[in-house]
């Protein structure tokens, strides 16, 4: 059974930091491109970061503040978020994608709220 389980979301003050985790099971993690998305209330889901085997790409809005990484041995992806802003408030989702078969898996999301 395929599972992606996000954790680490919380309420944090502006300027604070959080580390999100995405624990994967039920598929060969290393074969998949891992991405982080977020969806704020009333807005469309947007891509935050994508981790391929060699590169990590970021949305302009988080460059220099967020760092995405993965540990294939632990089948886990991470999103380190620093210098958080109120506009980072959203539900954060991890996604696993394998293009050759068009397999696409989503986690249930974790809430990040940035507020004083």
Order of alpha helices (4+ residues) and beta strands (2+ residues): beta-beta-beta-beta-beta-beta-beta-beta-beta-beta-beta
